[in-house]
Amino acid sequence: MTMRRKLRSTTIMKQNFLEKNINHQKAAKTRRQRGYQWEDTIVKRFKKTENWKAFRLGSPSIALPDVLAVNTEKSTIFTIEAKSGTSTSLPVPADQIERCLEWIKTFDIYKNKQVLLAFKFLSKKRIDVGVYKNRELREFFKIWDETLEITDCVCTYDGKIYSKINGERKELDLKECKMPFKTKQRTSA
């Protein structure tokens, strides 16, 4: 191979790498934006509801729940981990559930303390890179059962929750939380 061909080949490889890297960065940014929008939607819904206050607590790098919602009249506090996406399942890492539990345990003044897992399956399903198919938008608000061992878990488009332990899936029976605001909530089958 001549030197000119090697240089041209190297240049093309660098261009392909840069294009792929930019595509990955763009996809990651889109996923983060979806997450922020879902958290923001939850906060706005709570704020429009009488006696509720809600706050986005910041970035995931500082070990806080996504949303904190309180109702002092009903002595209720929710820490919420929000997941949104176009796939058929949305995962929640164990450490995110654990940090939500740690937070609600610090608020002894509230009688009703719950960790909620809020899932939003968007109205388009990702089939391939940049290829989507229309489907029904679905939301699920699940109450984490504190008696369960904290594990990675995943919610499917039909609203079923599974734990993931050593690569094995086991269905969890998490109760649906009746939200104090209007939702696109579906009861799981």
C-alpha positions as CSV (number, residue, x, y, z in Angstrom):
1,M,0.0,0.0,0.0
2,T,1.4,3.4,-0.9
3,M,1.8,6.2,1.6
4,R,-1.0,8.2,-0.1
5,R,-3.5,5.3,0.3
6,K,-2.5,4.8,3.9
7,L,-3.1,8.5,4.6
8,R,-6.4,8.5,2.8
9,S,-7.5,5.3,4.6
10,T,-6.5,6.8,8.0
11,T,-8.4,10.1,7.2
12,I,-11.5,8.2,6.3
13,M,-11.3,6.1,9.5
14,K,-10.9,9.3,11.6
15,Q,-14.0,10.8,9.8
16,N,-16.1,7.7,10.5
17,F,-15.0,7.7,14.2
18,L,-15.8,11.3,14.6
19,E,-19.3,10.9,12.9
20,K,-20.1,7.9,15.1
21,N,-18.9,9.8,18.2
22,I,-21.0,12.8,17.4
23,N,-24.0,10.5,16.8
24,H,-23.5,8.9,20.2
25,Q,-23.2,12.3,21.9
26,K,-26.4,13.4,20.1
27,A,-28.3,10.3,21.2
28,A,-27.1,10.7,24.8
29,K,-28.2,14.4,24.8
30,T,-31.6,13.4,23.5
31,R,-32.0,10.7,26.2
32,R,-31.0,13.3,28.9
33,Q,-33.5,15.8,27.5
34,R,-36.3,13.3,27.6
35,G,-35.5,12.5,31.2
36,Y,-35.4,16.2,32.2
37,Q,-38.7,16.8,30.4
38,W,-40.4,13.9,32.2
39,E,-39.1,15.2,35.6
40,D,-40.2,18.7,34.8
41,T,-43.7,17.4,33.8
42,I,-44.0,15.6,37.1
43,V,-43.0,18.7,39.0
44,K,-45.5,20.9,37.1
45,R,-48.3,18.4,37.6
46,F,-47.7,18.4,41.4
47,K,-47.4,22.2,41.6
48,K,-50.8,22.5,39.9
49,T,-52.4,20.3,42.5
50,E,-53.7,21.8,45.7
51,N,-51.5,21.4,48.8
52,W,-48.6,19.8,46.9
53,K,-45.1,21.2,46.3
54,A,-42.5,19.5,44.2
55,F,-38.9,20.1,43.2
56,R,-36.4,18.7,40.7
57,L,-33.3,18.0,42.8
58,G,-30.6,18.3,40.2
59,S,-28.2,16.1,38.3
60,P,-27.7,12.4,38.9
61,S,-24.0,13.0,39.7
62,I,-24.9,14.4,43.2
63,A,-26.8,11.3,44.4
64,L,-30.3,12.9,44.8
65,P,-33.7,11.6,43.8
66,D,-35.0,13.1,40.5
67,V,-38.0,14.7,42.2
68,L,-39.1,15.4,45.7
69,A,-42.9,16.0,46.3
70,V,-44.5,16.9,49.6
71,N,-48.0,17.5,51.0
72,T,-47.7,18.9,54.5
73,E,-51.5,18.8,55.1
74,K,-51.6,15.0,54.4
75,S,-48.1,14.5,56.0
76,T,-46.9,12.9,52.8
77,I,-43.5,12.9,51.0
78,F,-42.5,11.1,47.8
79,T,-39.0,10.7,46.4
80,I,-39.4,9.9,42.8
81,E,-37.0,8.3,40.3
82,A,-38.3,9.1,36.8
83,K,-37.5,7.1,33.7
84,S,-38.6,8.0,30.1
85,G,-37.9,6.4,26.8
86,T,-38.8,4.9,23.4
87,S,-37.8,1.3,24.2
88,T,-40.1,-1.5,25.4
89,S,-38.4,-1.5,28.8
90,L,-37.0,1.1,31.1
91,P,-34.3,0.1,33.7
92,V,-33.7,1.5,37.2
93,P,-30.4,0.8,38.8
94,A,-30.4,-0.4,42.4
95,D,-28.3,2.6,43.6
96,Q,-31.0,5.0,42.5
97,I,-33.7,3.2,44.4
98,E,-31.4,3.1,47.4
99,R,-30.7,6.8,47.4
100,C,-34.5,7.5,47.2
101,L,-35.0,5.3,50.3
102,E,-32.2,7.1,52.1
103,W,-33.9,10.4,51.5
104,I,-37.4,9.5,52.7
105,K,-35.9,7.9,55.8
106,T,-34.5,11.3,56.8
107,F,-37.9,13.0,56.9
108,D,-39.3,11.5,60.2
109,I,-41.9,14.3,60.4
110,Y,-44.0,12.8,57.5
111,K,-46.3,9.9,58.3
112,N,-46.6,8.7,54.7
113,K,-43.2,8.3,53.0
114,Q,-42.9,6.5,49.7
115,V,-40.4,6.0,46.9
116,L,-42.1,6.2,43.5
117,L,-40.7,4.9,40.3
118,A,-42.3,7.0,37.5
119,F,-42.1,5.5,34.0
120,K,-43.1,7.2,30.8
121,F,-43.2,5.1,27.6
122,L,-43.2,7.6,24.7
123,S,-45.7,7.4,21.9
124,K,-43.0,6.3,19.5
125,K,-41.2,3.0,19.8
126,R,-37.6,2.9,18.7
127,I,-37.1,0.1,16.1
128,D,-33.7,0.9,14.8
129,V,-31.2,3.9,14.8
130,G,-33.4,6.9,14.0
131,V,-36.4,4.6,13.0
132,Y,-39.6,4.8,15.1
133,K,-43.1,3.3,15.1
134,N,-46.2,5.0,16.6
135,R,-47.7,3.4,19.8
136,E,-49.8,4.5,22.7
137,L,-48.1,6.8,25.3
138,R,-48.1,5.0,28.7
139,E,-47.2,6.2,32.2
140,F,-46.8,4.1,35.3
141,F,-46.2,5.3,38.9
142,K,-45.1,2.3,41.0
143,I,-44.6,2.3,44.8
144,W,-41.3,0.7,45.8
145,D,-41.9,-2.0,48.5
146,E,-39.4,-1.4,51.3
147,T,-39.5,-5.0,52.4
148,L,-37.9,-6.1,49.1
149,E,-34.2,-6.5,48.6
150,I,-32.9,-3.5,46.6
151,T,-32.0,-4.7,43.1
152,D,-31.7,-3.4,39.6
153,C,-35.1,-3.5,38.1
154,V,-36.9,-2.9,34.8
155,C,-40.4,-1.8,33.9
156,T,-41.9,-3.1,30.6
157,Y,-44.3,-1.3,28.3
158,D,-47.2,-3.3,29.8
159,G,-46.4,-2.0,33.3
160,K,-44.8,-5.1,34.8
161,I,-41.8,-4.7,37.0
162,Y,-39.0,-7.3,37.1
163,S,-35.9,-7.5,39.3
164,K,-32.6,-8.3,37.7
165,I,-30.4,-10.5,39.9
166,N,-27.4,-12.2,38.3
167,G,-28.9,-11.9,34.9
168,E,-32.2,-13.5,35.9
169,R,-35.5,-11.7,35.8
170,K,-38.1,-12.2,38.6
171,E,-41.5,-10.3,38.5
172,L,-42.1,-7.9,41.4
173,D,-45.5,-7.1,42.6
174,L,-45.3,-3.3,43.1
175,K,-48.5,-1.4,43.7
176,E,-49.7,1.4,41.4
177,C,-49.7,4.8,43.1
178,K,-52.9,6.8,42.4
179,M,-51.5,10.2,41.6
180,P,-53.2,13.4,42.9
181,F,-53.2,14.8,39.3
182,K,-54.4,13.8,35.8
183,T,-52.0,11.3,34.1
184,K,-51.8,9.0,31.1
185,Q,-51.5,6.3,33.7
186,R,-52.5,2.8,32.9
187,T,-53.0,0.0,35.3
188,S,-50.7,-2.9,34.5
189,A,-52.2,-6.1,33.3
